[in-house]
C-alpha cells in the first residue's frame, strides 16, 4: 500500500517506515517519518497503521493555507510572465505611476 507524503515535511514513501511499538501482548504498529520523526496513529496491524496514516485528517485551516500558497505562487508566475512579456517598455509605466508615487510620498 503506497503511503501518502508526511504532512509535516512532505517526505515521500522512501522516508516512511513501519515500526512495531509496545510489548508483545499489546503490540501495535506505527508509521514513522525518518526525516522529521513524525508518527502516525498506532494500530493492531501494519496494514491498519498504514491505512490510518493515509486517512489522517487535514484541518480546514491547513488545507486553506495550502490552497492560498498555491494561489500566491500562481499570481507570482503570472506577474513574471507579464514582466517578461512587456519587458522593455517599463519606463512609460513608471512615468505614469510617478505622480501617484509623489502623492504617496507627500502624505508620508
Ligand atoms: Zn516528516
Boltz pocket constraint, residues with backbone or C-beta under 6 A from the ligand:
constraints:
  - pocket:
      binder: B
      contacts: [[A, 6], [A, 7], [A, 8], [A, 9], [A, 10], [A, 11], [A, 33], [A, 34], [A, 35], [A, 36], [A, 37], [A, 38]]
      max_distance: 6.0
